[in-house]
Structures are given as C-alpha cells and as structure tokens.
Amino acid sequence: MAVHDYDIGIIGGGQLYREAMPITDRIYLTVVPVTVDGDTFFPEIPADVFAITSTERIPGPPAYDLLIYDRIRR
C-alpha cells in the first residue's frame, strides 16, 4: 500500500483555524503591519507546540513578513 503526503491549506475563518490546530504540522502566517476593523483573528500559536523555522520580509507596499511555524516533534 502506498503512503502519500499531501499539503492541505486552511484559509479560514477563525473557528476553522482553531479546530485544525491540533492536526496541523506547519503554519504559513502572513503578518501585514496595518490596522483593520474585523472580528475574526488567527488563534494564538502555542510556543510549546510550534517553533518559527523560517522568516522572510516581502517588500511592499505595504511590506509584510511571511513566518513559517513547524510543529515541535518530541
């Protein structure tokens, strides 16, 4: 039997992000330094579960950061 690895993207909203967190291995988080009105936010990323493994500054306007978090394997 073949084993396949698949990347699946979750693109919101807030409740779906929270529900997917326990089965998530990698998070691609875009951080844009602007203030906007809204009522849906990405949940807090637990530092004891995920570590930042890559950061990249993307030129703007506006410039933004792409952070990659990977699940810490113990």
VEXBANU-173432 format. One record per residue: x, y, z of N, C-alpha, C, O in turn; residue in three letters; residue number from 1. Coordinates in nm, 3 decimals. Layout:
// residues N
REC, X, Y, Z, X, Y, Z, X, Y, Z, X, Y, Z, ALA, NUM
...
***
This chain:
// residues 74
REC, 0.085, -0.118, 0.000, 0.000, 0.000, 0.000, 0.089, 0.125, 0.000, 0.181, 0.135, 0.081, MET, 1
REC, 0.063, 0.216, -0.088, 0.141, 0.340, -0.099, 0.096, 0.440, 0.008, -0.022, 0.450, 0.041, ALA, 2
REC, 0.193, 0.512, 0.059, 0.165, 0.619, 0.155, 0.194, 0.751, 0.085, 0.299, 0.768, 0.024, VAL, 3
REC, 0.100, 0.844, 0.093, 0.115, 0.973, 0.026, 0.115, 1.085, 0.128, 0.042, 1.080, 0.228, HIS, 4
REC, 0.197, 1.185, 0.102, 0.194, 1.308, 0.181, 0.122, 1.413, 0.101, 0.149, 1.432, -0.018, ASP, 5
REC, 0.031, 1.482, 0.165, -0.044, 1.587, 0.099, -0.036, 1.714, 0.181, -0.038, 1.709, 0.304, TYR, 6
REC, -0.026, 1.828, 0.115, -0.038, 1.956, 0.181, -0.180, 2.004, 0.162, -0.231, 2.009, 0.050, ASP, 7
REC, -0.244, 2.038, 0.272, -0.382, 2.088, 0.267, -0.381, 2.228, 0.328, -0.327, 2.248, 0.437, ILE, 8
REC, -0.441, 2.324, 0.259, -0.447, 2.461, 0.308, -0.580, 2.491, 0.374, -0.686, 2.456, 0.322, GLY, 9
REC, -0.573, 2.555, 0.489, -0.693, 2.602, 0.561, -0.691, 2.754, 0.548, -0.595, 2.818, 0.591, ILE, 10
REC, -0.795, 2.812, 0.491, -0.793, 2.957, 0.468, -0.904, 3.030, 0.544, -0.950, 3.135, 0.501, ILE, 11
REC, -0.945, 2.973, 0.655, -1.035, 3.045, 0.745, -1.176, 2.996, 0.741, -1.218, 2.915, 0.657, GLY, 12
REC, -1.243, 3.047, 0.835, -1.227, 3.153, 0.933, -1.172, 3.106, 1.068, -1.115, 2.998, 1.082, GLY, 13
REC, -1.194, 3.194, 1.166, -1.135, 3.177, 1.297, -1.166, 3.043, 1.362, -1.076, 2.979, 1.417, GLY, 14
REC, -1.290, 3.000, 1.359, -1.328, 2.873, 1.421, -1.260, 2.756, 1.351, -1.216, 2.662, 1.417, GLN, 15
REC, -1.252, 2.761, 1.220, -1.187, 2.655, 1.144, -1.038, 2.649, 1.178, -0.982, 2.540, 1.191, LEU, 16
REC, -0.973, 2.765, 1.192, -0.832, 2.768, 1.233, -0.815, 2.697, 1.367, -0.726, 2.614, 1.382, TYR, 17
REC, -0.900, 2.729, 1.464, -0.889, 2.668, 1.597, -0.911, 2.517, 1.591, -0.839, 2.441, 1.656, ARG, 18
REC, -1.008, 2.474, 1.513, -1.037, 2.331, 1.504, -0.925, 2.254, 1.434, -0.903, 2.137, 1.465, GLU, 19
REC, -0.855, 2.316, 1.341, -0.749, 2.249, 1.266, -0.616, 2.248, 1.340, -0.528, 2.168, 1.307, ALA, 20
REC, -0.599, 2.334, 1.439, -0.469, 2.348, 1.507, -0.415, 2.215, 1.562, -0.295, 2.191, 1.548, MET, 21
REC, -0.495, 2.128, 1.623, -0.440, 2.003, 1.678, -0.384, 1.906, 1.573, -0.303, 1.821, 1.606, PRO, 22
REC, -0.427, 1.918, 1.448, -0.378, 1.827, 1.344, -0.285, 1.897, 1.245, -0.250, 1.841, 1.141, ILE, 23
REC, -0.245, 2.018, 1.277, -0.160, 2.098, 1.190, -0.013, 2.071, 1.218, 0.029, 2.066, 1.334, THR, 24
REC, 0.066, 2.052, 1.112, 0.210, 2.034, 1.126, 0.288, 2.159, 1.088, 0.398, 2.181, 1.139, ASP, 25
REC, 0.231, 2.241, 0.999, 0.301, 2.362, 0.954, 0.200, 2.475, 0.938, 0.087, 2.454, 0.893, ARG, 26
REC, 0.244, 2.596, 0.976, 0.162, 2.716, 0.962, 0.240, 2.818, 0.880, 0.354, 2.850, 0.912, ILE, 27
REC, 0.178, 2.868, 0.774, 0.232, 2.979, 0.697, 0.154, 3.102, 0.740, 0.035, 3.114, 0.709, TYR, 28
REC, 0.218, 3.192, 0.811, 0.148, 3.308, 0.866, 0.201, 3.436, 0.800, 0.320, 3.465, 0.807, LEU, 29
REC, 0.113, 3.509, 0.739, 0.146, 3.638, 0.679, 0.110, 3.747, 0.780, -0.003, 3.755, 0.827, THR, 30
REC, 0.209, 3.831, 0.811, 0.188, 3.940, 0.907, 0.203, 4.072, 0.833, 0.312, 4.109, 0.790, VAL, 31
REC, 0.091, 4.143, 0.818, 0.088, 4.271, 0.748, 0.071, 4.380, 0.855, -0.027, 4.376, 0.930, VAL, 32
REC, 0.163, 4.477, 0.862, 0.158, 4.577, 0.969, 0.058, 4.690, 0.942, 0.096, 4.806, 0.928, PRO, 33
REC, -0.069, 4.654, 0.937, -0.175, 4.753, 0.921, -0.284, 4.721, 1.022, -0.299, 4.607, 1.066, VAL, 34
REC, -0.360, 4.821, 1.059, -0.473, 4.803, 1.149, -0.600, 4.805, 1.066, -0.624, 4.897, 0.989, THR, 35
REC, -0.681, 4.701, 1.084, -0.808, 4.693, 1.012, -0.919, 4.655, 1.110, -0.893, 4.592, 1.213, VAL, 36
REC, -1.041, 4.694, 1.077, -1.156, 4.652, 1.157, -1.187, 4.508, 1.122, -1.178, 4.467, 1.006, ASP, 37
REC, -1.223, 4.431, 1.221, -1.260, 4.293, 1.195, -1.291, 4.220, 1.324, -1.260, 4.267, 1.433, GLY, 38
REC, -1.355, 4.106, 1.309, -1.391, 4.029, 1.428, -1.340, 3.886, 1.422, -1.375, 3.805, 1.509, ASP, 39
REC, -1.259, 3.852, 1.322, -1.202, 3.719, 1.311, -1.051, 3.729, 1.314, -0.991, 3.807, 1.239, THR, 40
REC, -0.990, 3.652, 1.401, -0.846, 3.657, 1.419, -0.789, 3.516, 1.420, -0.857, 3.420, 1.457, PHE, 41
REC, -0.664, 3.504, 1.379, -0.595, 3.376, 1.387, -0.569, 3.347, 1.534, -0.531, 3.438, 1.608, PHE, 42
REC, -0.588, 3.222, 1.578, -0.567, 3.192, 1.719, -0.420, 3.207, 1.759, -0.331, 3.204, 1.674, PRO, 43
REC, -0.397, 3.221, 1.887, -0.261, 3.227, 1.938, -0.190, 3.096, 1.904, -0.247, 2.988, 1.916, GLU, 44
REC, -0.065, 3.108, 1.862, 0.014, 2.990, 1.827, 0.095, 2.951, 1.950, 0.182, 3.028, 1.992, ILE, 45
REC, 0.069, 2.835, 2.008, 0.139, 2.797, 2.131, 0.288, 2.772, 2.108, 0.326, 2.689, 2.025, PRO, 46
REC, 0.372, 2.846, 2.181, 0.517, 2.837, 2.164, 0.573, 2.703, 2.208, 0.683, 2.666, 2.167, ALA, 47
REC, 0.500, 2.628, 2.290, 0.548, 2.497, 2.332, 0.509, 2.387, 2.231, 0.547, 2.271, 2.247, ASP, 48
REC, 0.433, 2.425, 2.128, 0.388, 2.329, 2.027, 0.450, 2.359, 1.889, 0.480, 2.268, 1.813, VAL, 49
REC, 0.468, 2.488, 1.859, 0.520, 2.529, 1.728, 0.641, 2.620, 1.747, 0.649, 2.698, 1.842, PHE, 50
REC, 0.736, 2.610, 1.653, 0.854, 2.697, 1.651, 0.864, 2.762, 1.514, 0.832, 2.700, 1.412, ALA, 51
REC, 0.909, 2.888, 1.512, 0.933, 2.956, 1.384, 1.057, 2.894, 1.321, 1.164, 2.891, 1.382, ILE, 52
REC, 1.042, 2.846, 1.199, 1.153, 2.782, 1.130, 1.202, 2.863, 1.010, 1.306, 2.833, 0.952, THR, 53
REC, 1.124, 2.967, 0.972, 1.164, 3.050, 0.859, 1.092, 3.185, 0.867, 0.976, 3.192, 0.906, SER, 54
REC, 1.164, 3.289, 0.831, 1.103, 3.422, 0.820, 1.153, 3.486, 0.690, 1.268, 3.468, 0.650, THR, 55
REC, 1.063, 3.558, 0.627, 1.101, 3.629, 0.505, 1.027, 3.762, 0.501, 0.906, 3.767, 0.521, GLU, 56
REC, 1.100, 3.869, 0.476, 1.042, 4.003, 0.460, 1.008, 4.021, 0.313, 1.096, 4.009, 0.227, ARG, 57
REC, 0.882, 4.050, 0.284, 0.837, 4.070, 0.147, 0.818, 4.220, 0.125, 0.743, 4.284, 0.200, ILE, 58
REC, 0.885, 4.279, 0.023, 0.872, 4.423, 0.002, 0.729, 4.461, -0.037, 0.657, 4.382, -0.097, PRO, 59
REC, 0.690, 4.584, -0.002, 0.553, 4.630, -0.022, 0.536, 4.713, -0.145, 0.609, 4.694, -0.243, GLY, 60
REC, 0.443, 4.802, -0.143, 0.371, 4.844, -0.022, 0.243, 4.764, 0.001, 0.178, 4.724, -0.096, PRO, 61
REC, 0.206, 4.740, 0.123, 0.296, 4.751, 0.239, 0.387, 4.629, 0.246, 0.350, 4.520, 0.202, PRO, 62
REC, 0.504, 4.647, 0.301, 0.592, 4.533, 0.325, 0.526, 4.445, 0.430, 0.454, 4.493, 0.517, ALA, 63
REC, 0.552, 4.316, 0.421, 0.495, 4.224, 0.519, 0.592, 4.110, 0.545, 0.689, 4.092, 0.471, TYR, 64
REC, 0.566, 4.035, 0.650, 0.651, 3.922, 0.687, 0.577, 3.791, 0.664, 0.458, 3.780, 0.692, ASP, 65
REC, 0.648, 3.693, 0.612, 0.597, 3.558, 0.600, 0.672, 3.473, 0.701, 0.794, 3.457, 0.692, LEU, 66
REC, 0.599, 3.418, 0.797, 0.658, 3.334, 0.901, 0.611, 3.191, 0.878, 0.494, 3.166, 0.849, LEU, 67
REC, 0.703, 3.097, 0.892, 0.667, 2.957, 0.884, 0.692, 2.894, 1.020, 0.803, 2.902, 1.074, ILE, 68
REC, 0.589, 2.833, 1.074, 0.597, 2.762, 1.201, 0.587, 2.614, 1.173, 0.506, 2.571, 1.091, TYR, 69
REC, 0.669, 2.535, 1.242, 0.659, 2.391, 1.232, 0.633, 2.332, 1.370, 0.683, 2.380, 1.472, ASP, 70
REC, 0.554, 2.226, 1.371, 0.523, 2.157, 1.497, 0.654, 2.101, 1.556, 0.734, 2.041, 1.484, ARG, 71
REC, 0.674, 2.120, 1.684, 0.790, 2.067, 1.752, 0.768, 1.917, 1.775, 0.669, 1.878, 1.837, ILE, 72
REC, 0.859, 1.837, 1.726, 0.850, 1.691, 1.742, 0.930, 1.651, 1.865, 1.046, 1.688, 1.879, ARG, 73
REC, 0.869, 1.576, 1.952, 0.939, 1.531, 2.074, 0.955, 1.384, 2.076, 1.012, 1.329, 2.170, ARG, 74
***
